[in-house]
Amino acid sequence: MTALLFSIVVLAWGLTWYAIHLELGPVPTEVSIFWRIFLAAMLLWVWLVATGRWRRARFRQHVWFAALGLTLFCANFLFLYEAETCVPSGIVAVVFSMATVFNALNQWLFRGIRPSVRVLAGAGLGTAGVALLFADHLTSIGADAATAMGIALALAGTFCFSAGNLVSRRAIGEGTTLPNALVRGMAWGSAFLAIVVIGGGHGFVPGLSISYLAALLYLAGIGSVVGFLAYLSLISRIGPERAAYVTVLSPVIALGVSTLLEGYVWTAAAVIGLPLILLGNVVIFAPALRRLAGSPAS
């Protein structure tokens, strides 16, 4: 089950980078993000009610739901979407892969859990592999103000994502199931985003082109509902430092999409980078794979 969840997240999130690219344009980024999270919350809420999985939550739990919405479904996306307006999406994907390192460090800072040498080594190999995959982009962009701002925004978004990982463990508690915590976090995120849209003086009209609406539906349904359900399930199973390795692998999917749709040209560095990512995956997950292999089938 862990391997299946991992694959789902990698595939779902690997395609989001190109979908986000399709939404960039005349529509303000905060408006696009609002509709993504609002629609995702509505889809998940309808599913919970229709299947009888809706559960009440205690009032005091909304503190954690709000924190989840602020970090994982508001600030995270605001920073990452804006980063893509400054630098190529491949650069943002590379920076976002640092979530593995952020998670390990935040676990150490806020929970006193030191990252193992294996986790750090695997994260280092994976991050180096992603950097090689996008080496041509990294060496071709100029060190101008827009580039520096884009990388800074991507780092800020990645930090918010990592903080949301830790918050999710507190939000999913006291009898609240994962989908019920997630839908409430998305609702709070939508509320925060609505405040940002109104504060910026924007309307709530989304783009109406076929490509924009298709990207929006994918980002809301697959990228947000399916992706985050699977990802937060991974966190509860294997911990945030290992679960975050999906952020190292998902750029590989993004690279494949760029090859097919954006004319990405494979370089020698990219050919070396892919095996490094896979090796980092083996380093991090080897103990878990051995435990799975030795456990009886259920």
N, C-alpha and C positions, 0 to 999 in steps of 0.2 A: 504493500500500500504506500509506503514511503517513497519508493521509486516512482510509482504512478503519480503521486502528488507533485513530486519534484519535476517530472517531465511536463505535467500540465502547466505549471507555473512558468517554466522555461519557454515553452511554446507560446503561451498566452502573452507573456510580457515581452518576448522577443519580437513580436509583431507590433507592439504598441508604439515603438519609436517611429515607424513609418506612418502609422495612423495619426500620431500627433503631428507629424510633418504635414499631413494632408489638411489639418485643421488650422495651421498657421496662415495668417493673411489678414483680411479686413476685419474679421471678428476679434474683439479684444480677448486675450488669452483667458482672463478670469471668467468671461462669459462662457467660453467653451468648456472650461473646467467645471463651472457650476452645473451646466447641463449634463456633463458626464457623470458627476457624482449624484445629482438629483435623480436622474433616470436610473442609475444603478440602485439607489435606495428604494425607488418605487418598484423596480423589478424584484428585488429581494424581499420587500415587504409583501407583495402580492403572492409570491411563492410560499412564504412562511404561513400566511393566512390560509391559502388554498390547501396546503398540506397538513394543516393543524399543528404546525411547529412553532407558532407564535407564543412567546412566553412573556409574562410580566417581569419587570425589573424593579428593584428597589430604587427609591429616589436618590439615595446617596451614591448609587452606582453611576449616576449621570455625570458625576465629576470626572470619572475615568472615561466614560463614553465621549464627553466633550474633549478631553485631552487627546483621545484617539482620533476624533474628527479633525482637531486642529493640526496635529502633526502628520497623520497619515493621509488625510483626504482634503487638506486645504493647503497648508504651507508647503508641504512636499511638492505638490503639483504646481503651485504658483511659481516656485523657484525653478523647477525643471523645465516648464513650458517657456518661461522667459529666457532660460539659458539657451534653448534651441533657437531663439531669435537672434542670438549673438554669435554662436559658434555652430558648426555642423553637428547633426544629431549623433554622429559617431563619437565625437569628443564627449558629449554628454553621457553617452552609454559607457565610455571608458571611466569617466569620473564616478558614475553611479555604481560601477562595479566595486568601488571602495567601500560600499556598505558592509561588506564582509569584515573589513578592518574596523570600521566604525562600531559595528555591533560587538566585536570582541573587546574593544577598548571601553565601550559604554558598560558592558557587563562587568568589567573590572572596576570602573570608576563608581558605578551606582549600586552594584550588587556584590562587589568584592570577589567576583569569580575571575580568576586569572585565566587567560587563554592558554591552551596547551601549545607546545612547540609545534605539534602536528597541524593544528588549526592555522597557526600563523604561517607555517611553511606552505601549506596548501593554498591559503589566501594569497601569499606572495607569488607563487607560481601562476595562479589563475590571473591575477591582476597584471603580471608581466606579460602573460599570453595575450590578454585583451589589448594591452598597449602596443604589442607588436602587430596585432591585427589591424590596428588603426594608425600604424607608424607613419604612413604616408600623409594622413591628415595632420598628425601632430607636428610633422616637420614642415608642412606647407603653409600653415597659418602664421600670420605675423603677430609679433608680441605687441599688439596695439591695445588701446583701452577697451574696445569691444570684446576682444578675446579674453582679456583678464577678467572683465565683468562676467562673461559667460561661464568661465571656469569657476569663479567665485560663487555664482548663483547655483551651479550644478553641485558644488560642495555643500552649500547650505541646504539644498533640497535633499541631498543624500543623508546629511545629518538629521534632518527632520524625519526622514524615512526610518532611520535607525532608532531614533527616539520613540517613534510610533511602535516599533517592534517590541520595545520594553513595556510600553504602556499597554499593549494588547494583552499581555499576560495578567495585568491587574484588571483590565476590563472584562476578561473572560473569567469570571469567578462568581461565587455566591449563588450558584445554581443557574447562571446565565449561559446559554449555549453559544457556540461560536457564531452561527448566523444571526442570532438575536443581538449579540454585542456588535457585530459588524454593521447591521442595518441601522442601529442607533448611532454608531460612530459616523456612518455616512450621512445620516440626517443632521447631526451636529456640523459635520463638514460642509454640507449644503447651506446651512444657516450662516456659517462664517463666510462662505464664499458669496452669498447674497449680500452680506454687509459690505464686502470688498467691492462688488459690482456697483452697488448703490453709492458707496463712498467715492468711487471713481467717476460717477456721473454717467455710467453706461446704461443702456437698456438691456433687456434680457432676450433680444431677438438673436437666435443662432444663425449660422450660415444655412442656406437653402440649396446649395449645389448637391448633386448626387454623391460626389466624392466626400464632401464634408459630412453629410448625413450618414453615409456608410461607415465612415471612420468613427463618428460619434456613437453609433449603435454598437460597433465592435468594442470601443473603449469602455462603454458603460456595461455591456453584457459580459463579454469575455475578459477584457482587460481588468475590469474592476470587480464584478461579482464573482466570476469563476476564478480569476487569478488570485484575488485576495482571500477568498475562502480556502483555496488550496494552500496558499502561502502561510496563512495564520494557523492552519492545521499542521503544517510542517513545523512551525515554531513550537507548538505544543508537544510535538512528537520528538524532535531532535534538537531543539534549542535555537535561539536566534543566530548564533554565530555560524552554525552549519546551514541553517535554512537560507541565510543571506547569500550563500554561494550561487543561488539561482541568478543573482544580479551579475555574476561573473560569466555565467554561461549564456544568458539571454542575448548579449550582444552578438553571439555567434549567429543566432537566428536573424538578428538585424543585419548582419553582414551578408547573409544569404539573400535577404530581400533586396539589399542594395545592389548585389551582383545581378539579380534578375531585372530589377526595375529602375535602378539608377546608374547602371553601367560601372559598378565598382570593379576595379582591376586588381586581381590577386598579385601580391608581391612576394618576394622571398621571405620577408619578415612575417607576412601574414601566414605563409605556409609553416613557419616555425612556431608561430603563436598558437595555432589551434591545438597541436599536441601538448603544449604547455598547460593549456586550460584543462584538457582531459586528464593530464597527470595530476594537476592540483586537485581535481575532483576525486581521483583515486586516493590521494594522500589523506584528504579530509574524511572520506567516507569508508575507508578500509575497515576500521573496527566495527562500524555499524553493519557493513556488508557481511562480515564474518559472523556477527551475532544472528543476522537474518538467515544466513545459510545453515547455522547450527540449530535454529529453532524449529519446532514441529509445525507443519502446515496447519492453518486454522480454517 
